């Protein structure tokens, strides 16, 4: 897991656009038994889900309203690490939100009820950890090729082509892509683009007025136009718009919705 997190009586503010992260998230609403996910193109439109929902890897943004998420507990999984707990391929959840009950059955409902009645944050985290362990459908160990690829991609600006990573892992390119998508939830090429985008987000967080040309070079983009293209693809915002609208949320890929 990348992190367990808990919001209790979080301050309410306007809707947030959540950009692609390359991660799978599990969220459980302790305030009401519902999540609403809004269309970034038409934020007045929403889809309703139960109070326990899994957010798969996304290639584009979606919108939430923090005013509806006053108290929420959740898990952010490291890339490839949600797969053992899902009971289905991570690729089946790509660009989707799914009720946890569809994956875990009625135990998802029971978990939310216990979390709602728990008295302390420690008790809630303990309940959530036990539930995850109880729903290990597969060994935690990732396929060696996926583990090797994630380690390789994790090195800053590794520059290796996907076919070279597949070859070094001892697999055909087609088989490697299938395995990677099954466990991570997106193709290796798309994952590398999201990772580079996240690196740019982290770089820009360290300065009030980013030098976009320098950010592009440091994060491995060919030029500033490619950086702008990826920002629009993954967040529907330009880099400048994202900086202006970025949220105070601990998650780096959140931006406050304007208009």
C-alpha positions as CSV (number, residue, x, y, z in Angstrom):
1,X,0.0,0.0,0.0
2,X,1.1,3.5,-0.6
3,X,-1.0,5.0,2.2
4,X,-4.0,4.5,4.5
5,X,-5.8,7.8,5.0
6,X,-8.6,9.2,7.1
7,X,-10.6,12.4,6.8
8,X,-12.8,13.4,9.7
9,X,-14.9,16.6,9.6
10,X,-12.8,17.8,6.6
11,X,-13.4,21.4,5.6
12,X,-15.9,21.7,2.8
13,X,-14.9,23.5,-0.4
14,X,-15.8,23.5,-4.1
15,X,-15.6,20.5,-6.4
16,X,-12.2,19.0,-7.2
17,X,-10.9,17.6,-10.5
18,X,-8.8,14.5,-9.9
19,X,-6.2,13.9,-12.6
20,X,-4.8,10.5,-13.6
21,X,-2.5,9.0,-11.0
22,X,-1.7,5.5,-12.2
23,X,-3.0,4.2,-8.9
24,X,-6.1,2.3,-7.7
25,X,-7.9,3.7,-4.7
26,X,-10.5,2.3,-2.2
27,X,-12.7,4.8,-0.5
28,X,-15.3,4.3,2.2
29,X,-17.7,7.2,3.0
30,X,-18.4,7.3,6.8
31,X,-20.8,10.3,6.5
32,X,-23.3,8.9,4.1
33,X,-23.7,5.6,2.2
34,X,-23.0,7.0,-1.2
35,X,-20.3,8.4,-3.5
36,X,-21.1,10.7,-6.4
37,X,-18.6,11.0,-9.3
38,X,-19.0,13.9,-11.6
39,X,-18.4,14.3,-15.3
40,X,-15.4,16.8,-15.7
41,X,-17.0,18.0,-19.0
42,X,-20.4,18.6,-17.4
43,X,-19.9,18.8,-13.6
44,X,-23.6,19.0,-13.0
45,X,-23.9,15.4,-14.1
46,X,-23.0,12.6,-11.7
47,X,-23.0,8.8,-11.3
48,X,-24.0,7.4,-7.9
49,X,-22.2,4.6,-6.2
50,X,-22.4,2.9,-2.8
51,X,-20.6,4.2,0.3
52,X,-17.6,1.9,-0.4
53,X,-16.1,2.2,-3.9
54,X,-13.0,1.2,-5.8
55,X,-11.6,3.7,-8.2
56,X,-9.6,2.0,-11.0
57,X,-6.6,3.5,-12.8
58,X,-7.8,6.4,-15.0
59,X,-6.4,7.8,-18.1
60,X,-8.3,11.1,-17.7
61,X,-9.8,13.2,-14.9
62,X,-13.0,12.8,-12.9
63,X,-14.6,15.2,-10.4
64,X,-15.7,14.8,-6.8
65,X,-17.4,17.2,-4.4
66,X,-15.6,17.3,-1.0
67,X,-18.7,18.8,0.6
68,X,-20.2,15.3,0.2
69,X,-17.1,13.6,1.7
70,X,-16.9,15.0,5.2
71,X,-15.6,11.8,6.7
72,X,-13.9,9.2,4.6
73,X,-11.4,6.4,5.1
74,X,-9.4,4.9,2.3
75,X,-6.4,3.1,0.8
76,X,-4.2,4.2,-2.0
77,X,-2.4,1.2,-3.5
78,X,1.0,1.4,-5.0
79,X,1.1,0.5,-8.7
80,X,0.3,-3.2,-9.2
81,X,-0.4,-3.8,-5.5
82,X,-4.2,-3.6,-5.6
83,X,-4.4,-6.6,-7.9
84,X,-4.2,-9.3,-5.2
85,X,-7.2,-7.8,-3.3
86,X,-9.6,-7.3,-6.2
87,X,-10.7,-10.7,-7.3
88,X,-10.4,-9.5,-10.9
89,X,-7.8,-8.1,-13.2
90,X,-6.9,-4.5,-12.5
91,X,-7.5,-3.8,-16.2
92,X,-11.2,-4.6,-15.7
93,X,-11.4,-1.6,-13.5
94,X,-9.6,0.8,-15.8
95,X,-11.3,4.2,-16.2
96,X,-14.1,3.0,-13.9
97,X,-15.5,3.2,-10.4
98,X,-17.0,0.0,-9.0
99,X,-18.9,-0.7,-5.8
100,X,-16.7,-2.7,-3.4
101,X,-19.7,-5.0,-2.8
102,X,-19.4,-6.1,-6.5
103,X,-15.9,-7.4,-5.6
104,X,-16.2,-8.4,-2.0
105,X,-19.9,-9.3,-1.7
106,X,-21.8,-8.4,1.5
107,X,-18.6,-8.3,3.6
108,X,-18.1,-4.8,2.0
109,X,-21.4,-3.6,3.6
110,X,-20.4,-5.1,6.9
111,X,-17.0,-3.5,6.8
112,X,-18.5,0.0,6.2
113,X,-20.9,-0.5,9.1
114,X,-18.1,-1.5,11.5
115,X,-16.0,1.4,10.3
116,X,-18.9,3.9,10.9
117,X,-19.3,2.6,14.5
118,X,-15.6,2.5,15.4
119,X,-14.6,5.1,18.0
120,X,-11.0,5.9,17.1
121,X,-8.8,6.3,14.0
122,X,-6.6,3.5,15.2
123,X,-9.6,1.1,15.5
124,X,-10.7,2.1,12.0
125,X,-7.3,1.5,10.4
126,X,-7.1,-1.9,12.2
127,X,-10.5,-2.9,10.8
128,X,-9.5,-1.9,7.3
129,X,-6.2,-3.7,7.4
130,X,-7.9,-6.9,8.7
131,X,-10.5,-6.6,5.9
132,X,-7.7,-6.3,3.3
133,X,-5.9,-9.4,4.6
134,X,-9.2,-11.3,4.6
135,X,-9.6,-10.6,0.9
136,X,-6.3,-11.6,-0.4
137,X,-7.4,-13.5,-3.5
138,X,-3.8,-14.0,-4.7
139,X,-0.3,-14.0,-3.2
140,X,1.0,-10.4,-2.7
141,X,4.0,-11.1,-4.9
142,X,3.7,-9.5,-8.3
143,X,4.7,-11.3,-11.5
144,X,8.4,-11.0,-11.8
145,X,8.1,-9.1,-15.2
146,X,5.7,-6.6,-13.7
147,X,8.0,-6.1,-10.6
148,X,11.0,-5.7,-12.9
149,X,9.2,-3.2,-15.1
150,X,8.0,-1.1,-12.3
151,X,11.5,-1.0,-10.8
152,X,12.9,0.0,-14.2
153,X,10.2,2.7,-14.8
154,X,10.8,4.0,-11.3
155,X,14.3,5.1,-12.2
156,X,14.1,8.8,-13.2
157,X,14.0,9.2,-17.0
158,X,15.1,5.6,-17.6
159,X,14.4,6.1,-21.3
160,X,14.0,2.4,-22.1
161,X,11.6,1.4,-24.8
162,X,8.8,-1.0,-23.8
163,X,10.1,-3.7,-26.1
164,X,13.5,-3.5,-24.4
165,X,11.9,-3.9,-21.0
166,X,10.0,-6.9,-22.2
167,X,13.1,-8.4,-23.7
168,X,15.1,-7.9,-20.5
169,X,12.2,-9.5,-18.6
170,X,12.4,-12.5,-20.9
171,X,8.9,-12.1,-22.4
172,X,7.4,-11.2,-25.8
173,X,6.3,-7.6,-26.0
174,X,2.6,-8.7,-26.3
175,X,2.7,-11.0,-23.3
176,X,4.5,-8.4,-21.2
177,X,1.9,-5.8,-22.0
178,X,-0.9,-8.2,-21.1
179,X,0.6,-9.1,-17.8
180,X,1.4,-5.4,-16.9
181,X,-2.2,-4.3,-17.7
182,X,-3.7,-7.2,-15.8
183,X,-1.8,-6.3,-12.6
184,X,-1.4,-2.5,-12.9
185,X,-4.6,-1.5,-14.7
186,X,-3.1,0.2,-17.8
187,X,-0.6,-0.4,-20.5
188,X,3.1,0.1,-19.7
189,X,3.3,3.0,-22.2
190,X,0.4,4.8,-20.6
191,X,1.7,4.1,-17.1
192,X,5.1,5.7,-18.1
193,X,3.3,8.8,-19.4
194,X,1.2,9.1,-16.2
195,X,4.4,8.6,-14.1
196,X,6.1,11.4,-16.0
197,X,3.0,13.6,-15.5
198,X,3.1,12.9,-11.7
199,X,6.8,13.8,-11.7
200,X,5.9,17.1,-13.3
201,X,3.2,17.7,-10.6
202,X,5.7,17.0,-7.8
203,X,8.3,19.3,-9.4
204,X,5.8,22.1,-9.7
205,X,4.7,21.7,-6.1
206,X,8.1,22.8,-5.0
207,X,7.8,26.3,-6.5
208,X,5.1,29.0,-6.6
209,X,5.9,30.0,-10.2
210,X,7.3,27.0,-12.1
211,X,9.6,27.4,-15.1
212,X,7.8,25.1,-17.5
213,X,10.7,24.8,-19.9
214,X,12.9,23.5,-17.0
215,X,10.1,21.3,-15.7
216,X,9.7,19.7,-19.1
217,X,13.5,19.0,-19.4
218,X,13.8,17.7,-15.9
219,X,10.9,15.3,-16.3
220,X,12.0,13.8,-19.6
221,X,9.6,15.6,-22.0
222,X,10.8,16.3,-25.5
223,X,9.8,20.0,-25.1
224,X,7.3,22.2,-23.4
225,X,4.5,21.5,-25.9
226,X,4.6,17.7,-25.0
227,X,4.3,18.7,-21.3
228,X,1.3,20.8,-22.1
229,X,-0.3,18.0,-24.2
230,X,0.0,15.5,-21.3
231,X,-1.4,18.0,-18.8
232,X,-4.4,18.5,-21.0
233,X,-4.8,14.7,-21.6
234,X,-4.6,13.7,-17.9
235,X,-6.3,16.6,-16.2
236,X,-8.1,18.6,-18.9
237,X,-6.1,21.6,-17.8
238,X,-3.0,23.4,-19.0
239,X,0.0,23.4,-16.6
240,X,-0.7,27.1,-15.7
241,X,-4.4,26.4,-15.1
242,X,-3.5,23.4,-12.9
243,X,-1.2,25.5,-10.8
244,X,-3.8,28.2,-10.4
245,X,-6.5,25.7,-9.4
246,X,-4.4,23.1,-7.5
247,X,-6.0,21.9,-4.2
248,X,-4.6,21.9,-0.7
249,X,-5.5,18.2,-0.6
250,X,-2.6,15.8,0.3
251,X,-3.1,14.0,-3.0
252,X,-0.9,15.9,-5.6
253,X,-3.3,15.2,-8.5
254,X,-6.3,17.2,-7.2
255,X,-7.2,20.6,-8.6
256,X,-10.1,22.8,-7.5
257,X,-12.8,23.1,-10.2
258,X,-13.5,26.6,-11.5
259,X,-16.6,27.6,-13.4
